[in-house]
Amino acid sequence: MRPEPVILAFLAACGSATPRGTGPLADVSEAHGELAGEDRFVPSYGKPELEQAVASERAAVAAAEAALAKLAESGTSDEIRVATADLAVRRRFVTALEACKDDGRWCPPRLDEPAWAYDPDADTAAAPPIDAPLRFDPAGWRTIANELHGRACACRTIACVDSVTVAIDVLEARPAPDVDGDETAAQAVTRARECLFRLRGRAVRARAARVDE
């Protein structure tokens, strides 16, 4: 199967837009003053770990680009569609790492890619496979919300983005009324959704009411 023009155009664009950056971790200069109102998450990892992750993810992007180029020659339309979407998500993940390294924004809570296998369409009654106990008292819900934040921001594939989105919807409907207003958990869930929006390539709207840390 010969590659269609639109696939070739996409591949050319991918090859020329790999993110770059060399700024310090969590140092925000005056040049980024327009970001002053953005809610920032301070991660537990340091600059060496972040730089290593950036290098590793750049290599993963290059490998994904090469794999997509091969699929454009002989892959099915579904294979090309999924590989294209996965590459876009991984490139946006690298963009978030670069923004974290350059000026301390968009920092994911974790740099690893945690195992995640959840197909909500296969069994709508199945609970999302999170590590945290499914306890919906205030402390339990905060633990769940923090894990969802970490998993959402660590997605590198479109399947992960889609399924974590569903998992958040499923679990967010479970807490009892007395924990619905917990600001710490609500902030973690909001950050998780913001990561998923960015990984989809959608702009994140400014918060109507910011929760102070």
N, C-alpha and C positions, 0 to 999 in steps of 0.2 A: 504493500500500500504506500503510495507516494504521499508525502506530507502536504497538507493543504496550505495555501498562502497564509492564512490567519495563524496557523501553528508556527510557521517559520518566522513570522513577524513577532510573535510572542517570545520565541527563543532568542531572537536578536535583542529584544528589550531586556530580557533576563540577564543576558551576558554583560550588559553595560551598566547595570544599576545596583551592583552589590554595595551594601552600606559600608562606609568607612568612618573612622573617628579615632582620636587619640587623647581624649580629655581625661582628667582625673575623676575618680569615683566620688560622687556626692559633693563635689565642689561646684557651687553655683555662682557664676560671675555676673557682673552688672549687665553683660551683653544679653543675658537671659532674663532680664527683669520682667518681661511679659509673662513669665511662667510663675511669678510670685504667688498668684492666687491658686495655683494648681496643688491639689492634695498630693503629698509626697509620701512614699513608703520607704522607710530606711531598712534595708536588708541586713541580715546577720553576716553575710559573707563579705570578704574584703576585695580590694583591687586585684590582687594576684589571681584569685579564683575567677573573678569576672573577666579578666583579660584572657585567661585560659579558655573560658567558656566561649568568648567571642571568636577566638581562633578556631576552636572546635566546630562551632556552628557555621562559620564561613566555609570550612572544609565540607561540612554536610550540605550546604547550599550548592557548592560546586559539584558535588557528587549527584545531587538531585537534578541539577541542570543537565549533566551528562546523561543521566538515566532518561530524562524527558526527551532529549535529542534522539536517543535510540528508539524510544516509543513512537516518536513522530515518523520514523521510517517504517516501523512494522507493528506498532501496537494497535489495539482496538480503540475505538472512540471513547469507551468508558475508561480504559486504562489511561488514556491521555488526559481525559477530564479530571480524574482523581489526582494524577501526578501533578497536573498544572495547579490544582487547588492546594495540594500539599506544599508545593514549592512556594506558592504565594504566602501561605501561613508561616512557613519556616523563615522566609525572608523578613516578614514582619516581626518575628521573634528576634531575629538578629538586630533589626532596627531598634527594638525596645532595649536590647542589651547595650547597643551603642549609645542610646539616649541616657541610659543609667550611667554608663562609664563617662560620658561627656559632661553631664550637668545634673546627675542625681535624680532624674525623673524616669518614670515608667519602669522602675526596678521591680523585677519579679521576686517573689518571696523565696524561690528556690531555683537553682540552676540545672538540676538534674531533670531527666524526663521520666517521671514515675510511671510504673506500669498501670495501664488503664484499659479495660475491656468492658464496655457497657453498650449494649444494643437495646435501647428502650423500645424499639419496634418489635423485638423478638418476644418480649414478655412485659407487658405494661405494669404487671404487679411486682416485678422484681425491683428490689431496692438498689440504688446505685452502689457500686463496690468501693466505698471509701474505707479508709483505715480506722477512722474515729468511730467509737461506739455510737449507735443511733439512739442517743439520749437527748431529749428535748427540754430538759431543765435549762436554766440560764447558762450554767457552766458547760453543759454538754453541747448546747447550740453554738456557743462561741467556738468550741473546738471544731465542730463540723464546719462552721463558716470560715474559719481560718484555713482548714484543709481545702475547701472549695476554692478559696482565693489562690492558694499555692498551685493547685492542679490546673485551674483556668489559665493562669499566667504562664504555665509551663508547656502548654499545648504546642506541638509542632506539626500537627496534621489537621485537616478539615474534619475528619471523623471525631477527633478529640474535641475540637471546638464545638461541634454540633452536639455530641453526647454530654459534655460537661454542662452545656447550656440547659439541656433537658434535666440533668441531674439537679442543677440549682433550682429549677422550677419545681421539681418533685419534692425536694427536701425543704424548700422555703415554705411550702404549704403545710408542713407538718407541725411546727412548733405551737405550743399552747399560747393562748392570748397573753399570759403574763410575761412572755419573753419576746413578744412581737416588737416591743419598743426598745429592745436592748440596742443601744447605739454602737457598742463595740462590734457586735455581730453584724448589725446592719451595715456598718462601714466596710467590713470584710466582704460581705456579699456584693456590695456596690463596687468595690475594687475588682472583684472577680468578674463581674459583668463588663466593667470597663476594659479589662484585658481581652475578653472575648470579642468585644466590639472592635478593638484595635486589630486583633488577629484576623478578623474578617475584612479589614480594610475600611471600616466605617469610622467616621468621626465620633468622638465621645463628647456628648453635650456637657456644658458646664453644669455643675450641681446647683439645684435650686436652693438648697440649704446645706452648707458645709458642716460636717461633724468635726468638732475640734478633738484633737488627739490628747 
